[in-house]
């Protein structure tokens, strides 16, 4: 064997040793970074890919490599016996290797309910993340076996919203704990719902997953035992609102097991009036926010039309009223009730100044850049010269964010004074 062949052989042996060392290091850990993403329909591992799921990022690749002792994948389909394959949701995989739990990939279920990920030398457990379903029993998968995983619907808290006997569609329903308990979990998967065409709403209740070998290896439970979470079980605050109706609020003694029937009253007592600046002029972009003094989770918002406003939907009792523009408070009042007629005047002048923004990237004007926050609200785009102009900006300090496709966002602070013709050059 000549010197060239000896050199190649030595390099191959060194590379093999490095791979082995990396395997030992990864197998001893649980997970890596959590960032990035992968193409739909694949679970990536190096240059290989498997059909039937979607890798959520490089961290899942690192975790998957750590549990790929056998080289076989686990795959299957998630099915609800009543409605068929689950069309969305995420599976979180974990493996027990040498008595230790090792975190694997997070994989999205595809439109046919199918998934696939890398296997390991031990049992592979799967947890389901879904707003409406839970696994019917602990899921332990075998590598190479196409497995059908059965789900069942979560328990629900339900009700209907009516105007007399007429269903109210599109009503917003919010249910939150009425008391603070930092040690307890919310009892519902989501606190918000909207009524359907029949006026009905449904919110899924939180359920604790059954114990599986991976949770047992972590010391969290024992197989076969019942598990309970520290769920909040105190009184709940229910708020229901819909356009054209007065807000409905009530205190529930926990979550009832039977559906609620909620009747709304027509809104015949809006708060109406005008808001002017100290200079007698109308503000450019003012809004009114009314928050119930008795029910902190209930609030209402309306944009002014010139100087005029009409704020409807208020329920019983007093409200705290704030006027704001671009995040700057113009005035605040307490004790406002439905039906009030108001003539309001801020201590601030309404006449603002015009400002011009110019966005550049690497010394060049950047067209189509987005600018969010402050007087830009939810955002506007720069013109072909990288510029933006905003009228009626009140003096003050604003925090804005500038971003563009393929370029990381950058935050800037704008100090707007009282003089006219103010220009700000922003780099991205």
C-alpha positions as CSV (number, residue, x, y, z in Angstrom):
1,X,0.0,0.0,0.0
2,X,1.5,3.3,-1.0
3,X,1.7,6.5,1.0
4,X,-1.4,8.0,-0.7
5,X,-3.5,5.0,0.2
6,X,-2.3,5.0,3.8
7,X,-3.2,8.7,4.1
8,X,-6.8,8.1,2.8
9,X,-7.2,5.1,5.2
10,X,-6.1,7.2,8.1
11,X,-8.6,10.0,7.2
12,X,-11.4,7.4,6.9
13,X,-10.6,5.9,10.3
14,X,-10.4,9.4,11.9
15,X,-13.8,10.4,10.4
16,X,-15.4,7.2,11.7
17,X,-14.0,7.9,15.2
18,X,-15.4,11.4,15.1
19,X,-18.8,10.1,14.1
20,X,-18.8,7.6,16.9
21,X,-17.8,10.3,19.4
22,X,-20.6,12.6,18.2
23,X,-23.1,9.7,18.5
24,X,-22.1,9.1,22.2
25,X,-22.4,12.8,22.9
26,X,-25.8,13.2,21.3
27,X,-27.2,10.0,22.8
28,X,-26.5,11.4,26.2
29,X,-28.5,14.6,25.7
30,X,-32.1,15.3,25.2
31,X,-32.5,18.0,22.7
32,X,-30.6,20.7,20.7
33,X,-31.5,24.1,19.5
34,X,-35.1,25.0,18.6
35,X,-35.2,27.2,15.5
36,X,-35.7,27.0,11.7
37,X,-38.0,24.8,9.6
38,X,-38.2,22.2,6.9
39,X,-40.2,21.5,3.8
40,X,-43.7,20.1,4.1
41,X,-44.0,16.3,3.6
42,X,-40.5,15.4,4.9
43,X,-38.7,14.7,8.1
44,X,-35.1,15.6,7.4
45,X,-32.0,13.8,8.7
46,X,-28.8,15.0,7.0
47,X,-29.3,14.4,3.3
48,X,-32.0,11.8,3.9
49,X,-35.7,12.4,4.1
50,X,-38.8,10.4,5.0
51,X,-42.3,11.0,3.7
52,X,-45.4,11.6,5.8
53,X,-44.7,14.4,8.2
54,X,-42.9,17.8,8.4
55,X,-39.8,18.4,10.4
56,X,-40.2,21.6,12.5
57,X,-36.5,22.6,12.5
58,X,-32.8,21.7,13.1
59,X,-33.4,21.0,16.8
60,X,-35.7,18.2,15.9
61,X,-33.0,16.9,13.5
62,X,-30.5,16.9,16.4
63,X,-33.0,15.1,18.7
64,X,-33.9,12.6,15.9
65,X,-30.2,11.7,15.3
66,X,-29.8,11.1,19.0
67,X,-32.5,8.4,19.0
68,X,-31.7,6.8,15.6
69,X,-29.9,3.8,17.1
70,X,-31.7,1.2,15.0
71,X,-32.0,3.2,11.8
72,X,-35.6,2.3,11.4
73,X,-38.4,4.9,11.3
74,X,-41.7,4.9,13.1
75,X,-44.7,5.7,11.0
76,X,-48.5,5.5,10.9
77,X,-51.8,7.4,10.8
78,X,-53.7,9.3,13.4
79,X,-57.5,8.6,13.2
80,X,-60.7,9.7,14.9
81,X,-63.1,6.7,14.7
82,X,-66.0,9.2,14.2
83,X,-64.6,11.6,11.6
84,X,-61.7,9.7,10.0
85,X,-58.0,10.8,9.7
86,X,-56.9,13.8,11.7
87,X,-56.1,16.6,9.2
88,X,-53.8,18.7,11.4
89,X,-52.0,18.7,14.7
90,X,-48.4,17.9,15.9
91,X,-46.9,14.7,17.3
92,X,-44.0,15.0,19.8
93,X,-41.8,11.9,19.9
94,X,-39.6,10.6,22.7
95,X,-37.5,7.4,23.1
96,X,-36.3,5.4,26.1
97,X,-32.7,4.2,25.5
98,X,-30.8,2.5,28.3
99,X,-33.5,3.5,30.7
100,X,-33.2,7.2,29.9
101,X,-35.8,9.3,28.0
102,X,-34.4,11.1,24.9
103,X,-36.4,13.7,23.1
104,X,-37.0,13.2,19.4
105,X,-38.7,15.1,16.6
106,X,-41.8,17.3,16.6
107,X,-43.7,16.2,13.4
108,X,-46.8,17.7,11.9
109,X,-49.6,15.4,10.8
110,X,-50.3,15.7,7.1
111,X,-53.7,16.1,5.4
112,X,-54.2,12.3,5.4
113,X,-53.4,12.0,9.1
114,X,-50.0,10.4,8.3
115,X,-46.7,10.9,10.0
116,X,-43.1,9.4,10.0
117,X,-40.0,10.0,12.0
118,X,-36.8,8.3,13.0
119,X,-36.8,5.4,15.3
120,X,-34.4,4.2,18.0
121,X,-33.3,1.0,19.8
122,X,-36.1,1.3,22.5
123,X,-39.8,2.1,22.7
124,X,-40.9,5.3,21.0
125,X,-43.6,7.3,22.7
126,X,-45.8,9.9,21.0
127,X,-47.8,12.9,22.5
128,X,-50.5,14.7,20.5
129,X,-50.8,18.5,20.4
130,X,-54.3,19.4,19.1
131,X,-57.0,21.9,20.2
132,X,-59.9,19.4,20.0
133,X,-58.5,15.8,20.4
134,X,-56.5,13.7,22.8
135,X,-54.9,10.3,22.5
136,X,-57.3,7.5,23.5
137,X,-54.5,5.5,25.3
138,X,-50.7,5.8,25.7
139,X,-49.0,5.5,22.3
140,X,-45.9,3.3,22.1
141,X,-44.7,2.7,18.6
142,X,-42.5,0.0,17.1
143,X,-39.9,0.9,14.4
144,X,-40.9,-0.3,11.0
145,X,-44.5,-0.9,11.9
146,X,-47.2,1.2,10.2
147,X,-49.4,2.0,13.3
148,X,-52.9,3.4,13.6
149,X,-53.2,5.8,16.5
150,X,-56.7,6.4,17.8
151,X,-57.8,9.7,19.2
152,X,-61.0,10.9,21.0
153,X,-62.5,14.3,21.4
154,X,-61.6,16.4,24.4
155,X,-64.4,17.1,26.8
156,X,-66.1,20.5,26.2
157,X,-67.7,23.4,27.9
158,X,-70.6,24.4,25.7
159,X,-73.5,26.9,25.4
160,X,-75.7,28.9,23.1
161,X,-76.2,32.7,22.6
162,X,-79.6,34.0,21.7
163,X,-81.6,37.1,21.0
164,X,-84.9,35.9,22.4
165,X,-85.3,32.7,20.4
166,X,-83.1,33.8,17.6
167,X,-79.5,32.5,17.5
168,X,-76.7,35.1,17.5
169,X,-73.9,34.1,15.2
170,X,-70.4,35.4,15.5
171,X,-70.7,36.4,19.2
172,X,-67.4,36.4,21.0
173,X,-67.2,34.3,24.1
174,X,-64.4,34.7,26.6
175,X,-64.0,32.5,29.7
176,X,-61.2,33.2,32.2
177,X,-60.4,32.4,35.9
178,X,-62.0,35.0,38.1
179,X,-59.2,34.6,40.7
180,X,-55.4,34.6,40.5
181,X,-53.8,31.2,41.1
182,X,-50.2,31.1,39.8
183,X,-49.9,27.4,40.7
184,X,-52.9,26.2,38.7
185,X,-53.3,25.6,35.0
186,X,-56.2,27.1,33.0
187,X,-59.0,24.4,32.7
188,X,-59.6,25.2,29.0
189,X,-57.4,24.8,26.0
190,X,-58.4,28.2,24.8
191,X,-60.2,31.0,26.6
192,X,-62.0,32.4,23.5
193,X,-64.6,31.1,21.1
194,X,-67.1,32.4,18.6
195,X,-70.7,31.2,18.1
196,X,-71.6,29.4,14.9
197,X,-74.7,30.0,12.6
198,X,-76.9,28.3,15.3
199,X,-75.5,30.5,18.1
200,X,-73.6,27.6,19.7
201,X,-70.0,27.7,21.0
202,X,-67.7,25.1,22.4
203,X,-64.4,25.3,24.4
204,X,-62.2,22.2,24.9
205,X,-61.4,21.2,28.5
206,X,-57.8,20.4,29.5
207,X,-57.1,16.7,30.1
208,X,-53.9,15.2,31.4
209,X,-52.2,12.6,29.0
210,X,-52.1,9.1,30.3
211,X,-48.8,7.8,31.6
212,X,-46.5,6.2,29.0
213,X,-43.0,4.5,29.3
214,X,-41.2,7.8,28.5
215,X,-43.1,9.8,31.2
216,X,-42.4,6.9,33.7
217,X,-38.6,7.0,32.8
218,X,-38.7,10.7,33.7
219,X,-40.2,9.9,37.1
220,X,-43.4,11.8,36.4
221,X,-45.8,8.9,36.9
222,X,-46.2,5.1,37.0
223,X,-47.9,3.1,34.2
224,X,-51.5,2.4,35.0
225,X,-51.9,5.1,37.6
226,X,-54.4,7.9,37.2
227,X,-52.9,11.3,36.7
228,X,-54.2,14.7,37.8
229,X,-53.0,18.2,37.0
230,X,-53.3,21.2,39.2
231,X,-56.1,22.7,37.2
232,X,-57.8,25.9,38.3
233,X,-61.2,24.8,39.8
234,X,-62.4,28.2,41.1
235,X,-65.0,30.6,39.8
236,X,-64.9,31.6,36.1
237,X,-65.7,35.0,34.5
238,X,-67.8,34.7,31.3
239,X,-68.0,37.7,28.9
240,X,-70.1,37.6,25.7
241,X,-70.2,40.4,23.2
242,X,-71.7,40.8,19.7
243,X,-72.3,43.8,17.4
244,X,-75.6,45.5,18.1
245,X,-75.9,43.9,21.6
246,X,-75.0,45.0,25.1
247,X,-72.1,43.0,26.6
248,X,-73.2,40.1,28.8
249,X,-71.0,39.2,31.8
250,X,-71.6,36.7,34.6
251,X,-69.6,34.8,37.3
252,X,-69.7,31.0,37.0
253,X,-69.1,28.7,40.0
254,X,-66.6,26.7,38.1
255,X,-67.3,25.2,34.6
256,X,-70.8,23.8,34.4
257,X,-71.3,20.3,33.0
258,X,-74.5,21.3,31.2
259,X,-74.7,23.7,28.2
260,X,-75.3,27.4,29.1
261,X,-78.1,29.4,27.6
262,X,-77.2,33.1,27.3
263,X,-79.6,35.8,26.2
264,X,-78.3,39.1,24.9
265,X,-80.0,42.5,25.1
266,X,-80.1,44.9,22.2
267,X,-77.7,47.8,22.4
268,X,-79.9,50.9,22.7
269,X,-77.6,53.0,24.9
270,X,-74.2,53.7,23.2
271,X,-71.8,56.3,24.6
272,X,-71.7,59.1,22.1
273,X,-69.8,62.4,22.0
274,X,-66.8,64.4,20.6
275,X,-63.1,64.5,21.5
276,X,-61.0,67.6,20.7
277,X,-57.5,68.7,21.5
278,X,-56.5,71.6,23.6
279,X,-56.3,73.6,20.4
280,X,-59.9,72.8,19.5
281,X,-58.9,70.5,16.6
282,X,-59.7,66.9,16.0
283,X,-56.9,64.2,16.4
284,X,-55.7,62.4,13.3
285,X,-55.9,58.8,14.6
286,X,-57.5,58.8,18.0
287,X,-59.2,55.7,19.6
288,X,-61.4,55.2,22.6
289,X,-61.0,52.2,24.9
290,X,-63.6,51.4,27.6
291,X,-62.8,48.8,30.2
292,X,-65.3,47.6,32.8
293,X,-64.4,48.6,36.3
294,X,-66.1,45.5,37.7
295,X,-65.0,43.0,35.0
296,X,-61.4,43.7,34.0
297,X,-61.5,41.1,31.2
298,X,-64.2,43.1,29.4
299,X,-63.1,46.0,27.1
300,X,-64.4,47.8,24.0
301,X,-62.6,49.9,21.4
302,X,-63.7,52.3,18.7
303,X,-61.9,54.6,16.3
304,X,-63.0,58.2,16.1
305,X,-64.4,59.6,12.9
306,X,-62.9,63.1,12.9
307,X,-63.8,64.4,16.4
308,X,-66.9,62.2,16.8
309,X,-67.4,58.8,18.4
310,X,-70.1,56.2,19.2
311,X,-69.1,53.4,21.6
312,X,-71.6,50.6,21.9
313,X,-71.8,47.2,23.4
314,X,-71.3,48.3,27.0
315,X,-72.8,46.2,29.8
316,X,-74.0,47.1,33.3
317,X,-71.9,49.2,35.6
318,X,-69.2,51.8,35.3
319,X,-66.3,51.8,32.8
320,X,-62.9,53.4,32.7
321,X,-62.5,55.4,29.4
322,X,-59.1,56.2,27.8
323,X,-58.4,58.1,24.6
324,X,-55.1,57.2,22.9
325,X,-53.4,58.0,19.6
326,X,-50.3,56.0,18.4
327,X,-49.8,54.7,21.9
328,X,-49.9,58.2,23.6
329,X,-52.7,58.8,26.1
330,X,-54.8,61.8,25.4
331,X,-57.1,61.6,28.4
332,X,-58.7,59.2,30.9
333,X,-62.0,59.2,32.7
334,X,-63.7,56.9,35.3
335,X,-67.3,56.1,36.1
336,X,-68.6,56.3,32.5
337,X,-71.8,54.2,31.9
338,X,-73.8,53.2,28.9
339,X,-75.9,56.0,27.4
340,X,-73.5,58.8,28.4
341,X,-73.3,61.9,26.2
342,X,-69.7,63.3,26.4
343,X,-67.9,66.4,25.3
344,X,-64.2,65.7,25.9
345,X,-61.1,67.8,25.5
346,X,-57.6,66.7,25.9
347,X,-54.8,68.7,27.5
348,X,-52.7,67.9,24.4
349,X,-52.9,69.8,21.1
350,X,-54.4,67.7,18.3
351,X,-52.4,69.4,15.6
352,X,-49.4,67.1,15.1
353,X,-46.5,67.4,12.6
354,X,-45.6,65.6,9.4
355,X,-42.6,63.3,9.5
356,X,-40.7,61.6,6.8
357,X,-38.9,58.2,7.1
358,X,-36.3,56.9,4.8
359,X,-35.2,53.3,5.0
360,X,-31.9,52.1,3.6
361,X,-30.0,48.8,3.5
362,X,-26.3,48.6,3.0
363,X,-26.3,52.3,2.0
364,X,-29.1,51.9,-0.6
365,X,-32.7,53.1,-0.4
366,X,-34.9,50.1,0.3
367,X,-38.3,50.0,-1.5
368,X,-41.1,47.8,-0.1
369,X,-39.7,47.8,3.5
370,X,-42.3,47.4,6.2
371,X,-42.5,49.9,9.1
372,X,-44.7,48.9,12.1
373,X,-45.6,50.6,15.4
374,X,-46.2,54.1,16.7
375,X,-47.8,56.4,14.1
376,X,-47.5,53.6,11.5
377,X,-49.9,51.4,13.4
378,X,-49.9,47.9,11.9
379,X,-47.5,48.9,9.2
380,X,-46.9,50.6,5.9
381,X,-44.5,50.0,3.0
382,X,-41.8,52.3,1.7
383,X,-42.0,53.7,-1.8
384,X,-39.6,53.3,-4.7
385,X,-37.2,55.8,-3.0
386,X,-37.4,54.0,0.4
387,X,-39.6,56.7,1.9
388,X,-42.7,57.1,4.0
389,X,-44.6,60.2,5.1
390,X,-47.0,60.3,8.1
391,X,-49.2,63.3,9.0
392,X,-50.5,64.4,12.3
393,X,-47.9,62.8,14.5
394,X,-47.9,64.1,18.1
395,X,-44.6,65.0,19.8
396,X,-43.2,62.1,21.8
397,X,-41.1,59.0,21.7
398,X,-42.1,56.1,19.5
399,X,-40.7,52.6,19.2
400,X,-41.0,51.2,15.6
401,X,-39.8,48.1,13.8
402,X,-38.4,48.0,10.3
403,X,-38.2,44.8,8.3
404,X,-38.1,43.4,4.8
405,X,-38.3,40.0,3.2
406,X,-35.0,38.2,3.7
407,X,-33.7,40.8,6.2
408,X,-33.9,40.6,10.0
409,X,-36.2,43.1,11.7
410,X,-34.5,46.1,13.4
411,X,-36.1,48.3,16.1
412,X,-35.6,52.1,16.1
413,X,-36.6,54.9,18.5
414,X,-38.1,58.1,17.0
415,X,-37.9,61.3,19.0
416,X,-40.6,63.5,17.4
417,X,-40.4,67.2,18.4
418,X,-42.7,70.1,17.7
419,X,-41.0,71.5,14.6
420,X,-42.2,70.8,11.1
421,X,-40.3,68.9,8.4
422,X,-38.8,66.2,10.5
423,X,-36.9,63.4,8.7
424,X,-35.6,60.1,10.1
425,X,-33.1,57.9,8.3
426,X,-33.5,54.3,9.3
427,X,-31.0,51.5,8.5
428,X,-32.0,47.9,8.1
